[in-house]
Amino acid sequence: MSMQPQTKEVLIFELYDGLCRHWHRWMRQLVYSGIVAMVALTLSMSYFLLPTEGSPDGVETLVEIPAGSTGQDVARVLHQAEVVRNPRAFAVFARLLGFDSDLKAGYYLFSPGMTPLQILTRIRQGDVATTRVTIPEGFNLEEIASLLARRGLADEERFLRLARDKKLVYGDSCPIDIPVDTLEGYLFPDTYRFAIGQKEEEIIKIMVNRCLEVASPLYEGYDGSLSFHEVITLASIVEKEAIYDRERPVIAGVFLNRLRIGMRLQADPTVRYVVNEPRSRVLYRDLEVESPYNTYRYPGLPPGPIASPGVASIRAVIEPADVDYMYFVARGDGTHYFSRTFAEHVAARRRFGY
């Protein structure tokens, strides 16, 4: 028996039925794919947001990320430091987030329990480990270098070599007109937060910039005859002579009075700077030391500062006390006795045991 030709209604029904079957199959595949994707996403987020193991004793771990490190390099370094569990997964997620080409070099501190996302974000933002250090007023280059070395922030020998030759740090573009090679006096005493592993050149520049930031506005209002370098030089002597801020302008006034008439400064700190021996008093033989920094032998200011003056000493030179004193002697309690004449000064020296 021959089959009757299909009617239009039958063809439409069969087409609809086929579409329905395909639709259900597509939906099942879509649901299945969605479930798989959700599971993968959940596992991914679990890895990425769950805390890492970190240091077993709960101490922060310091890790150096070398310059030019890729996501894989960083993952390997962190795994070796026991900061992350799975370096391969860490590298994959760094690449998926687009972080692998934007990871910054430096030393980083990672706390136990940080998530991979927190770790990656810290490295991408360059949130490096820092150390807070205070440079006291009146420190010279050797003392500054020693302090930074003890804090693990600088190689003492390299720091001194750089600080004693401004061209090694700045080339021919030093921001200050300094007629000597050394940067003595321009490493401003202050509290800093330096990055661990920061180069000595960078530390020196930060301190010199701080000096300019503090001293330049003071010098702009100065109407005296000293250059900026001479102000810092004299301020460094005042810094080493004075203990109490109230005496700094008076001591500066005495030295300026001497400079005005061409009298030698005869400042003990300049001799100590040359002798470089830790003792309470300058000996008579020290006064004969051959050096342009010896203000007992040479008139005027020394070639450059002998230490890093603080803002009070710099201001004292720029705004000295209007006094007619020409001499002063230490009382032994941190203060000084000031005299107008040499005879008064001799009597004061006898009085205070000199």
Residue, then its C-alpha position, 0 to 999 in steps of 0.5 A: m500500500s503506497m504512503q499518502p503524501q504528508t500534509k503541511e500540518v504533519l510536516i510542521f508537527e515533525l519540525y516542531d517535535g525535532l526542534c523540541r528534542h534538540w532544544h532539550r538536548w541543548m538545554r541539558q548541555l548548557v545546564y551541564s556546562g554551567i554546573v561545570a563552570m560553577v564548580a570550576l569557578t568555586l574551586s578557583m575562588s576557593y584557592f584564590l581566596l582561601p588563606t595560604e599556609g605561610s610561616p609555620d611559626g606565625v612570623e611574617t616572611l620577607v621575600e625578594i621579588p627580582a626585577g623582571s620577574t614573570g608570574q611564573d618566576v614570582a610563583r616559584v619564589l613564593h613557593q620556595a619561601e613557603v608563602v604559597r602552596n601551588p606555584r602552578a595555580f598561582a601563576v595561572f591565576a596571575r595570568l588570568l587576572g592580567f597581573d603577570s606582566d605588572l608585578k613589581a620588584g622589591y622586598y615584600l613581607f607576607s603574613p601567615g593567612m594571606t590569600p593568593l589574591q592579597i599576595l598578588t595585589r601587594i606585589r602588583q601595587g608595589d607595596v614593598a616592606t619598609t623600615r622606619v629609621t630616625i637620623p638624629e640631628g648633628f650626625n655626620l656621614e660616618e654616623i649616618a652610614s653606620l646607623l643605616a647599616r645596623r638597620g640593614l638598610a645600606d652597605e656602610e662602605r658603599f654608602l660612604r663612598l657615594a655620599r663623599d662624591k656627589k657625582l657618583v649620585y647625581g653626575d653633573s646634575c646635583p640639585i645644590d650648588i656645592p663647591v666640595d665633592t662631599l654631601e656632608g651636611y645635606l643628608f637631612p636629619d629626620t624620620y624616614r621610612f625606607a624600603i628594604g633593599q632600596k639602593e644607597e643612591e636612592i636613600i641619599k637622594i631622598m635625604v638631600n631632597r628633604c634638606l632642600e624641602v626644609a631649608s630652601p623656604l627658610y633661605e628664601g627669606y634670608d637677607g644676609s651675605l652667606s650663600f646657601h652652602e655657607v648657611i648649611t656649613l655654619a648651621s652644622i657648627v652651631e648644631k654641634e656646639a648647642i644643646y638647647d634651642r634657645e642658645r642656637p641663635v646666640i651662638a650663631g650670632v657670635f660666629l657671625n660677629r667673628l666672620r664679620i671682622g675676620m676673626r677665626l671661628q676657633a670652633d672645637p667641633t671643626v677640630r673634632y671633625v678632623v681628628n675624629e676621635p671620641r673624647s670630651r675635650v679638644l687637646y692643645r695638640d689637636l689645634e695644630v692639625e693641618s686641615p682647612y676644616n680646622t678653624y683654629r688655623y684657618p679664618g672663615l668657614p670651613p670648606g663645607p658642613i661637618a654634620s647634618p644640621g637640623v631646622a633649628s640650627i639652620r633657622a638660627v643662622i638665618e635669624p641670629a640673635d642680635v648680640d655683641y658677644m664674641y666668645f662663649v664657653a661651656r658651663g658643663d651643664g649643656t649651657h654656655y657663658f657668653s662674653r664680649t671681651f677676651a678678658e671676660h672670656v679668660a675669666a670665664r674659662r678659669r671659672f668653669g675649669y678650662 
